[in-house]
Amino acid sequence: MTAKENITRWRSLPPEEKLRRRWEAIPQKVARSMAFEGEPVTVERIREGLARSGPPVLSKPRKGACPG
């Protein structure tokens, strides 16, 4: 798959799916960053912290959604 195909595929995803994928990528990104800084932390510990705060909510309602 080319970079252009990847970009097109990402842009076609619904906002909820993009948010879910970004949220799931946080623990690994933070763990790599912490290890790089010489302060390693386990991915599981980061996931525990995120589980306490819960996933973010989309700030903008979807187009065509009824205000409720």
PyMOL Python script that loads the backbone (N, CA, C, O; Angstrom):
from pymol import cmd

cmd.read_pdbstr("""\
ATOM      1  N   MET A   1       0.848  -1.166   0.000  1.00  0.00           N
ATOM      2  CA  MET A   1       0.000   0.000   0.000  1.00  0.00           C
ATOM      3  C   MET A   1       0.905   1.245   0.000  1.00  0.00           C
ATOM      4  O   MET A   1       1.850   1.331   0.784  1.00  0.00           O
ATOM      5  N   THR A   2       0.616   2.168  -0.854  1.00  0.00           N
ATOM      6  CA  THR A   2       1.431   3.372  -0.952  1.00  0.00           C
ATOM      7  C   THR A   2       1.016   4.388   0.114  1.00  0.00           C
ATOM      8  O   THR A   2      -0.032   4.262   0.747  1.00  0.00           O
ATOM      9  N   ALA A   3       1.859   5.382   0.286  1.00  0.00           N
ATOM     10  CA  ALA A   3       1.559   6.437   1.256  1.00  0.00           C
ATOM     11  C   ALA A   3       0.276   7.164   0.863  1.00  0.00           C
ATOM     12  O   ALA A   3      -0.536   7.510   1.721  1.00  0.00           O
ATOM     13  N   LYS A   4       0.101   7.391  -0.413  1.00  0.00           N
ATOM     14  CA  LYS A   4      -1.100   8.088  -0.880  1.00  0.00           C
ATOM     15  C   LYS A   4      -2.356   7.279  -0.574  1.00  0.00           C
ATOM     16  O   LYS A   4      -3.377   7.839  -0.176  1.00  0.00           O
ATOM     17  N   GLU A   5      -2.282   5.967  -0.760  1.00  0.00           N
ATOM     18  CA  GLU A   5      -3.422   5.104  -0.438  1.00  0.00           C
ATOM     19  C   GLU A   5      -3.711   5.117   1.061  1.00  0.00           C
ATOM     20  O   GLU A   5      -4.869   5.123   1.478  1.00  0.00           O
ATOM     21  N   ASN A   6      -2.648   5.121   1.867  1.00  0.00           N
ATOM     22  CA  ASN A   6      -2.835   5.185   3.318  1.00  0.00           C
ATOM     23  C   ASN A   6      -3.528   6.478   3.731  1.00  0.00           C
ATOM     24  O   ASN A   6      -4.425   6.461   4.573  1.00  0.00           O
ATOM     25  N   ILE A   7      -3.119   7.589   3.146  1.00  0.00           N
ATOM     26  CA  ILE A   7      -3.726   8.883   3.466  1.00  0.00           C
ATOM     27  C   ILE A   7      -5.194   8.897   3.058  1.00  0.00           C
ATOM     28  O   ILE A   7      -6.051   9.340   3.823  1.00  0.00           O
ATOM     29  N   THR A   8      -5.482   8.417   1.866  1.00  0.00           N
ATOM     30  CA  THR A   8      -6.868   8.363   1.389  1.00  0.00           C
ATOM     31  C   THR A   8      -7.717   7.487   2.302  1.00  0.00           C
ATOM     32  O   THR A   8      -8.851   7.834   2.633  1.00  0.00           O
ATOM     33  N   ARG A   9      -7.159   6.351   2.703  1.00  0.00           N
ATOM     34  CA  ARG A   9      -7.890   5.437   3.584  1.00  0.00           C
ATOM     35  C   ARG A   9      -8.158   6.103   4.940  1.00  0.00           C
ATOM     36  O   ARG A   9      -9.264   5.993   5.472  1.00  0.00           O
ATOM     37  N   TRP A  10      -7.151   6.795   5.507  1.00  0.00           N
ATOM     38  CA  TRP A  10      -7.322   7.477   6.784  1.00  0.00           C
ATOM     39  C   TRP A  10      -8.399   8.552   6.686  1.00  0.00           C
ATOM     40  O   TRP A  10      -9.255   8.661   7.564  1.00  0.00           O
ATOM     41  N   ARG A  11      -8.357   9.326   5.641  1.00  0.00           N
ATOM     42  CA  ARG A  11      -9.336  10.413   5.472  1.00  0.00           C
ATOM     43  C   ARG A  11     -10.753   9.889   5.314  1.00  0.00           C
ATOM     44  O   ARG A  11     -11.709  10.594   5.635  1.00  0.00           O
ATOM     45  N   SER A  12     -10.905   8.674   4.830  1.00  0.00           N
ATOM     46  CA  SER A  12     -12.239   8.117   4.624  1.00  0.00           C
ATOM     47  C   SER A  12     -12.844   7.543   5.909  1.00  0.00           C
ATOM     48  O   SER A  12     -14.036   7.239   5.949  1.00  0.00           O
ATOM     49  N   LEU A  13     -12.037   7.396   6.944  1.00  0.00           N
ATOM     50  CA  LEU A  13     -12.549   6.846   8.205  1.00  0.00           C
ATOM     51  C   LEU A  13     -13.471   7.843   8.893  1.00  0.00           C
ATOM     52  O   LEU A  13     -13.266   9.053   8.791  1.00  0.00           O
ATOM     53  N   PRO A  14     -14.484   7.342   9.592  1.00  0.00           N
ATOM     54  CA  PRO A  14     -15.346   8.247  10.369  1.00  0.00           C
ATOM     55  C   PRO A  14     -14.558   8.826  11.551  1.00  0.00           C
ATOM     56  O   PRO A  14     -13.597   8.209  12.011  1.00  0.00           O
ATOM     57  N   PRO A  15     -14.955   9.996  12.042  1.00  0.00           N
ATOM     58  CA  PRO A  15     -14.228  10.637  13.150  1.00  0.00           C
ATOM     59  C   PRO A  15     -14.088   9.750  14.384  1.00  0.00           C
ATOM     60  O   PRO A  15     -13.060   9.790  15.061  1.00  0.00           O
ATOM     61  N   GLU A  16     -15.104   8.957  14.678  1.00  0.00           N
ATOM     62  CA  GLU A  16     -15.052   8.091  15.854  1.00  0.00           C
ATOM     63  C   GLU A  16     -13.945   7.057  15.732  1.00  0.00           C
ATOM     64  O   GLU A  16     -13.262   6.753  16.710  1.00  0.00           O
ATOM     65  N   GLU A  17     -13.767   6.516  14.529  1.00  0.00           N
ATOM     66  CA  GLU A  17     -12.720   5.517  14.305  1.00  0.00           C
ATOM     67  C   GLU A  17     -11.333   6.149  14.395  1.00  0.00           C
ATOM     68  O   GLU A  17     -10.413   5.549  14.949  1.00  0.00           O
ATOM     69  N   LYS A  18     -11.181   7.348  13.857  1.00  0.00           N
ATOM     70  CA  LYS A  18      -9.898   8.048  13.959  1.00  0.00           C
ATOM     71  C   LYS A  18      -9.555   8.296  15.429  1.00  0.00           C
ATOM     72  O   LYS A  18      -8.420   8.081  15.856  1.00  0.00           O
ATOM     73  N   LEU A  19     -10.536   8.745  16.186  1.00  0.00           N
ATOM     74  CA  LEU A  19     -10.338   9.017  17.608  1.00  0.00           C
ATOM     75  C   LEU A  19      -9.960   7.744  18.350  1.00  0.00           C
ATOM     76  O   LEU A  19      -9.048   7.758  19.177  1.00  0.00           O
ATOM     77  N   ARG A  20     -10.650   6.649  18.066  1.00  0.00           N
ATOM     78  CA  ARG A  20     -10.364   5.363  18.717  1.00  0.00           C
ATOM     79  C   ARG A  20      -8.930   4.923  18.432  1.00  0.00           C
ATOM     80  O   ARG A  20      -8.217   4.498  19.341  1.00  0.00           O
ATOM     81  N   ARG A  21      -8.510   5.025  17.181  1.00  0.00           N
ATOM     82  CA  ARG A  21      -7.153   4.604  16.809  1.00  0.00           C
ATOM     83  C   ARG A  21      -6.086   5.479  17.456  1.00  0.00           C
ATOM     84  O   ARG A  21      -5.054   4.983  17.907  1.00  0.00           O
ATOM     85  N   ARG A  22      -6.342   6.777  17.498  1.00  0.00           N
ATOM     86  CA  ARG A  22      -5.387   7.681  18.156  1.00  0.00           C
ATOM     87  C   ARG A  22      -5.280   7.355  19.642  1.00  0.00           C
ATOM     88  O   ARG A  22      -4.182   7.310  20.197  1.00  0.00           O
ATOM     89  N   TRP A  23      -6.422   7.129  20.282  1.00  0.00           N
ATOM     90  CA  TRP A  23      -6.474   6.826  21.709  1.00  0.00           C
ATOM     91  C   TRP A  23      -5.711   5.542  22.011  1.00  0.00           C
ATOM     92  O   TRP A  23      -4.972   5.472  22.992  1.00  0.00           O
ATOM     93  N   GLU A  24      -5.888   4.531  21.173  1.00  0.00           N
ATOM     94  CA  GLU A  24      -5.220   3.251  21.390  1.00  0.00           C
ATOM     95  C   GLU A  24      -3.708   3.333  21.151  1.00  0.00           C
ATOM     96  O   GLU A  24      -2.958   2.501  21.661  1.00  0.00           O
ATOM     97  N   ALA A  25      -3.264   4.314  20.392  1.00  0.00           N
ATOM     98  CA  ALA A  25      -1.837   4.453  20.094  1.00  0.00           C
ATOM     99  C   ALA A  25      -1.076   5.195  21.197  1.00  0.00           C
ATOM    100  O   ALA A  25       0.153   5.138  21.240  1.00  0.00           O
ATOM    101  N   ILE A  26      -1.782   5.880  22.079  1.00  0.00           N
ATOM    102  CA  ILE A  26      -1.130   6.701  23.108  1.00  0.00           C
ATOM    103  C   ILE A  26      -0.181   5.902  23.999  1.00  0.00           C
ATOM    104  O   ILE A  26       0.961   6.327  24.174  1.00  0.00           O
ATOM    105  N   PRO A  27      -0.593   4.761  24.574  1.00  0.00           N
ATOM    106  CA  PRO A  27       0.316   4.058  25.498  1.00  0.00           C
ATOM    107  C   PRO A  27       1.664   3.708  24.876  1.00  0.00           C
ATOM    108  O   PRO A  27       2.703   3.897  25.509  1.00  0.00           O
ATOM    109  N   GLN A  28       1.661   3.208  23.662  1.00  0.00           N
ATOM    110  CA  GLN A  28       2.913   2.830  23.019  1.00  0.00           C
ATOM    111  C   GLN A  28       3.789   4.050  22.745  1.00  0.00           C
ATOM    112  O   GLN A  28       5.005   4.002  22.935  1.00  0.00           O
ATOM    113  N   LYS A  29       3.171   5.138  22.299  1.00  0.00           N
ATOM    114  CA  LYS A  29       3.932   6.357  22.011  1.00  0.00           C
ATOM    115  C   LYS A  29       4.552   6.933  23.285  1.00  0.00           C
ATOM    116  O   LYS A  29       5.707   7.358  23.280  1.00  0.00           O
ATOM    117  N   VAL A  30       3.783   6.946  24.372  1.00  0.00           N
ATOM    118  CA  VAL A  30       4.294   7.480  25.635  1.00  0.00           C
ATOM    119  C   VAL A  30       5.413   6.583  26.167  1.00  0.00           C
ATOM    120  O   VAL A  30       6.429   7.087  26.646  1.00  0.00           O
ATOM    121  N   ALA A  31       5.242   5.271  26.091  1.00  0.00           N
ATOM    122  CA  ALA A  31       6.263   4.340  26.572  1.00  0.00           C
ATOM    123  C   ALA A  31       7.574   4.532  25.811  1.00  0.00           C
ATOM    124  O   ALA A  31       8.647   4.533  26.414  1.00  0.00           O
ATOM    125  N   ARG A  32       7.492   4.694  24.495  1.00  0.00           N
ATOM    126  CA  ARG A  32       8.715   4.928  23.703  1.00  0.00           C
ATOM    127  C   ARG A  32       9.371   6.241  24.095  1.00  0.00           C
ATOM    128  O   ARG A  32      10.593   6.313  24.232  1.00  0.00           O
ATOM    129  N   SER A  33       8.570   7.271  24.274  1.00  0.00           N
ATOM    130  CA  SER A  33       9.100   8.580  24.634  1.00  0.00           C
ATOM    131  C   SER A  33       9.777   8.542  26.008  1.00  0.00           C
ATOM    132  O   SER A  33      10.862   9.095  26.186  1.00  0.00           O
ATOM    133  N   MET A  34       9.135   7.892  26.966  1.00  0.00           N
ATOM    134  CA  MET A  34       9.698   7.797  28.312  1.00  0.00           C
ATOM    135  C   MET A  34      10.998   6.993  28.291  1.00  0.00           C
ATOM    136  O   MET A  34      11.958   7.363  28.967  1.00  0.00           O
ATOM    137  N   ALA A  35      11.044   5.910  27.532  1.00  0.00           N
ATOM    138  CA  ALA A  35      12.262   5.106  27.437  1.00  0.00           C
ATOM    139  C   ALA A  35      13.382   5.923  26.811  1.00  0.00           C
ATOM    140  O   ALA A  35      14.531   5.834  27.244  1.00  0.00           O
ATOM    141  N   PHE A  36      13.065   6.708  25.811  1.00  0.00           N
ATOM    142  CA  PHE A  36      14.061   7.552  25.158  1.00  0.00           C
ATOM    143  C   PHE A  36      14.660   8.553  26.142  1.00  0.00           C
ATOM    144  O   PHE A  36      15.847   8.872  26.069  1.00  0.00           O
ATOM    145  N   GLU A  37      13.837   9.043  27.055  1.00  0.00           N
ATOM    146  CA  GLU A  37      14.293  10.013  28.052  1.00  0.00           C
ATOM    147  C   GLU A  37      14.983   9.345  29.243  1.00  0.00           C
ATOM    148  O   GLU A  37      15.408  10.023  30.178  1.00  0.00           O
ATOM    149  N   GLY A  38      15.094   8.016  29.205  1.00  0.00           N
ATOM    150  CA  GLY A  38      15.764   7.297  30.290  1.00  0.00           C
ATOM    151  C   GLY A  38      14.883   7.005  31.484  1.00  0.00           C
ATOM    152  O   GLY A  38      15.381   6.646  32.551  1.00  0.00           O
ATOM    153  N   GLU A  39      13.579   7.155  31.318  1.00  0.00           N
ATOM    154  CA  GLU A  39      12.623   6.870  32.385  1.00  0.00           C
ATOM    155  C   GLU A  39      11.592   5.862  31.887  1.00  0.00           C
ATOM    156  O   GLU A  39      10.426   6.212  31.701  1.00  0.00           O
ATOM    157  N   PRO A  40      12.012   4.610  31.669  1.00  0.00           N
ATOM    158  CA  PRO A  40      11.092   3.623  31.099  1.00  0.00           C
ATOM    159  C   PRO A  40       9.884   3.363  32.002  1.00  0.00           C
ATOM    160  O   PRO A  40       9.988   3.362  33.229  1.00  0.00           O
ATOM    161  N   VAL A  41       8.776   3.150  31.377  1.00  0.00           N
ATOM    162  CA  VAL A  41       7.529   2.826  32.069  1.00  0.00           C
ATOM    163  C   VAL A  41       6.815   1.786  31.202  1.00  0.00           C
ATOM    164  O   VAL A  41       6.932   1.808  29.977  1.00  0.00           O
ATOM    165  N   THR A  42       6.083   0.885  31.838  1.00  0.00           N
ATOM    166  CA  THR A  42       5.419  -0.167  31.070  1.00  0.00           C
ATOM    167  C   THR A  42       4.166   0.363  30.376  1.00  0.00           C
ATOM    168  O   THR A  42       3.507   1.286  30.855  1.00  0.00           O
ATOM    169  N   VAL A  43       3.864  -0.242  29.248  1.00  0.00           N
ATOM    170  CA  VAL A  43       2.659   0.121  28.497  1.00  0.00           C
ATOM    171  C   VAL A  43       1.424  -0.156  29.350  1.00  0.00           C
ATOM    172  O   VAL A  43       0.449   0.593  29.299  1.00  0.00           O
ATOM    173  N   GLU A  44       1.468  -1.228  30.130  1.00  0.00           N
ATOM    174  CA  GLU A  44       0.319  -1.579  30.976  1.00  0.00           C
ATOM    175  C   GLU A  44       0.025  -0.479  31.994  1.00  0.00           C
ATOM    176  O   GLU A  44      -1.135  -0.169  32.266  1.00  0.00           O
ATOM    177  N   ARG A  45       1.073   0.101  32.549  1.00  0.00           N
ATOM    178  CA  ARG A  45       0.866   1.173  33.539  1.00  0.00           C
ATOM    179  C   ARG A  45       0.225   2.393  32.885  1.00  0.00           C
ATOM    180  O   ARG A  45      -0.648   3.031  33.474  1.00  0.00           O
ATOM    181  N   ILE A  46       0.652   2.709  31.688  1.00  0.00           N
ATOM    182  CA  ILE A  46       0.068   3.836  30.969  1.00  0.00           C
ATOM    183  C   ILE A  46      -1.399   3.545  30.657  1.00  0.00           C
ATOM    184  O   ILE A  46      -2.256   4.418  30.796  1.00  0.00           O
ATOM    185  N   ARG A  47      -1.681   2.317  30.238  1.00  0.00           N
ATOM    186  CA  ARG A  47      -3.079   1.937  29.939  1.00  0.00           C
ATOM    187  C   ARG A  47      -3.954   2.062  31.185  1.00  0.00           C
ATOM    188  O   ARG A  47      -5.108   2.480  31.100  1.00  0.00           O
ATOM    189  N   GLU A  48      -3.401   1.698  32.339  1.00  0.00           N
ATOM    190  CA  GLU A  48      -4.162   1.826  33.584  1.00  0.00           C
ATOM    191  C   GLU A  48      -4.539   3.285  33.841  1.00  0.00           C
ATOM    192  O   GLU A  48      -5.671   3.581  34.223  1.00  0.00           O
ATOM    193  N   GLY A  49      -3.601   4.177  33.633  1.00  0.00           N
ATOM    194  CA  GLY A  49      -3.876   5.597  33.829  1.00  0.00           C
ATOM    195  C   GLY A  49      -4.918   6.117  32.864  1.00  0.00           C
ATOM    196  O   GLY A  49      -5.791   6.897  33.241  1.00  0.00           O
ATOM    197  N   LEU A  50      -4.825   5.684  31.619  1.00  0.00           N
ATOM    198  CA  LEU A  50      -5.812   6.111  30.627  1.00  0.00           C
ATOM    199  C   LEU A  50      -7.186   5.532  30.926  1.00  0.00           C
ATOM    200  O   LEU A  50      -8.204   6.177  30.674  1.00  0.00           O
ATOM    201  N   ALA A  51      -7.216   4.321  31.461  1.00  0.00           N
ATOM    202  CA  ALA A  51      -8.507   3.695  31.785  1.00  0.00           C
ATOM    203  C   ALA A  51      -9.220   4.488  32.882  1.00  0.00           C
ATOM    204  O   ALA A  51     -10.448   4.583  32.887  1.00  0.00           O
ATOM    205  N   ARG A  52      -8.455   5.049  33.799  1.00  0.00           N
ATOM    206  CA  ARG A  52      -9.069   5.851  34.869  1.00  0.00           C
ATOM    207  C   ARG A  52      -9.687   7.131  34.326  1.00  0.00           C
ATOM    208  O   ARG A  52     -10.729   7.576  34.809  1.00  0.00           O
ATOM    209  N   SER A  53      -9.045   7.721  33.323  1.00  0.00           N
ATOM    210  CA  SER A  53      -9.571   8.985  32.796  1.00  0.00           C
ATOM    211  C   SER A  53     -10.647   8.766  31.743  1.00  0.00           C
ATOM    212  O   SER A  53     -11.476   9.648  31.521  1.00  0.00           O
ATOM    213  N   GLY A  54     -10.651   7.624  31.100  1.00  0.00           N
ATOM    214  CA  GLY A  54     -11.645   7.338  30.077  1.00  0.00           C
ATOM    215  C   GLY A  54     -11.302   7.996  28.761  1.00  0.00           C
ATOM    216  O   GLY A  54     -10.562   8.979  28.726  1.00  0.00           O
ATOM    217  N   PRO A  55     -11.839   7.456  27.672  1.00  0.00           N
ATOM    218  CA  PRO A  55     -11.534   8.025  26.351  1.00  0.00           C
ATOM    219  C   PRO A  55     -12.159   9.403  26.173  1.00  0.00           C
ATOM    220  O   PRO A  55     -13.166   9.727  26.803  1.00  0.00           O
ATOM    221  N   PRO A  56     -11.552  10.209  25.308  1.00  0.00           N
ATOM    222  CA  PRO A  56     -12.107  11.541  25.059  1.00  0.00           C
ATOM    223  C   PRO A  56     -13.422  11.449  24.285  1.00  0.00           C
ATOM    224  O   PRO A  56     -13.725  10.428  23.667  1.00  0.00           O
ATOM    225  N   VAL A  57     -14.170  12.501  24.332  1.00  0.00           N
ATOM    226  CA  VAL A  57     -15.438  12.589  23.617  1.00  0.00           C
ATOM    227  C   VAL A  57     -15.248  13.570  22.466  1.00  0.00           C
ATOM    228  O   VAL A  57     -14.576  14.591  22.612  1.00  0.00           O
ATOM    229  N   LEU A  58     -15.841  13.255  21.336  1.00  0.00           N
ATOM    230  CA  LEU A  58     -15.755  14.183  20.213  1.00  0.00           C
ATOM    231  C   LEU A  58     -16.405  15.496  20.595  1.00  0.00           C
ATOM    232  O   LEU A  58     -17.512  15.512  21.133  1.00  0.00           O
ATOM    233  N   SER A  59     -15.728  16.594  20.323  1.00  0.00           N
ATOM    234  CA  SER A  59     -16.253  17.894  20.725  1.00  0.00           C
ATOM    235  C   SER A  59     -17.276  18.451  19.752  1.00  0.00           C
ATOM    236  O   SER A  59     -18.087  19.299  20.126  1.00  0.00           O
ATOM    237  N   LYS A  60     -17.250  17.989  18.514  1.00  0.00           N
ATOM    238  CA  LYS A  60     -18.198  18.482  17.525  1.00  0.00           C
ATOM    239  C   LYS A  60     -19.193  17.377  17.176  1.00  0.00           C
ATOM    240  O   LYS A  60     -18.788  16.243  16.922  1.00  0.00           O
ATOM    241  N   PRO A  61     -20.485  17.694  17.161  1.00  0.00           N
ATOM    242  CA  PRO A  61     -21.452  16.675  16.769  1.00  0.00           C
ATOM    243  C   PRO A  61     -21.299  16.344  15.286  1.00  0.00           C
ATOM    244  O   PRO A  61     -20.864  17.174  14.488  1.00  0.00           O
ATOM    245  N   ARG A  62     -21.661  15.130  14.944  1.00  0.00           N
ATOM    246  CA  ARG A  62     -21.571  14.718  13.547  1.00  0.00           C
ATOM    247  C   ARG A  62     -22.575  15.473  12.711  1.00  0.00           C
ATOM    248  O   ARG A  62     -23.624  15.885  13.206  1.00  0.00           O
ATOM    249  N   LYS A  63     -22.257  15.656  11.448  1.00  0.00           N
ATOM    250  CA  LYS A  63     -23.178  16.335  10.535  1.00  0.00           C
ATOM    251  C   LYS A  63     -24.475  15.549  10.469  1.00  0.00           C
ATOM    252  O   LYS A  63     -24.463  14.322  10.373  1.00  0.00           O
ATOM    253  N   GLY A  64     -25.569  16.243  10.521  1.00  0.00           N
ATOM    254  CA  GLY A  64     -26.876  15.606  10.428  1.00  0.00           C
ATOM    255  C   GLY A  64     -27.369  15.035  11.744  1.00  0.00           C
ATOM    256  O   GLY A  64     -28.480  14.508  11.805  1.00  0.00           O
ATOM    257  N   ALA A  65     -26.581  15.125  12.785  1.00  0.00           N
ATOM    258  CA  ALA A  65     -27.019  14.598  14.087  1.00  0.00           C
ATOM    259  C   ALA A  65     -28.045  15.546  14.686  1.00  0.00           C
ATOM    260  O   ALA A  65     -27.911  16.768  14.613  1.00  0.00           O
ATOM    261  N   CYS A  66     -29.053  14.961  15.268  1.00  0.00           N
ATOM    262  CA  CYS A  66     -30.100  15.767  15.889  1.00  0.00           C
ATOM    263  C   CYS A  66     -29.624  16.258  17.254  1.00  0.00           C
ATOM    264  O   CYS A  66     -29.083  15.472  18.032  1.00  0.00           O
ATOM    265  N   PRO A  67     -29.813  17.529  17.555  1.00  0.00           N
ATOM    266  CA  PRO A  67     -29.462  17.996  18.896  1.00  0.00           C
ATOM    267  C   PRO A  67     -30.401  17.365  19.898  1.00  0.00           C
ATOM    268  O   PRO A  67     -31.611  17.310  19.678  1.00  0.00           O
ATOM    269  N   GLY A  68     -29.858  16.899  20.974  1.00  0.00           N
ATOM    270  CA  GLY A  68     -30.704  16.140  21.847  1.00  0.00           C
ATOM    271  C   GLY A  68     -30.805  16.605  23.194  1.00  0.00           C
ATOM    272  O   GLY A  68     -31.512  16.005  24.003  1.00  0.00           O
TER     273      GLY A  68
END
""", "prot")
cmd.dss("prot")
cmd.show_as("cartoon", "prot")
cmd.util.cbc("prot")
cmd.orient("prot")
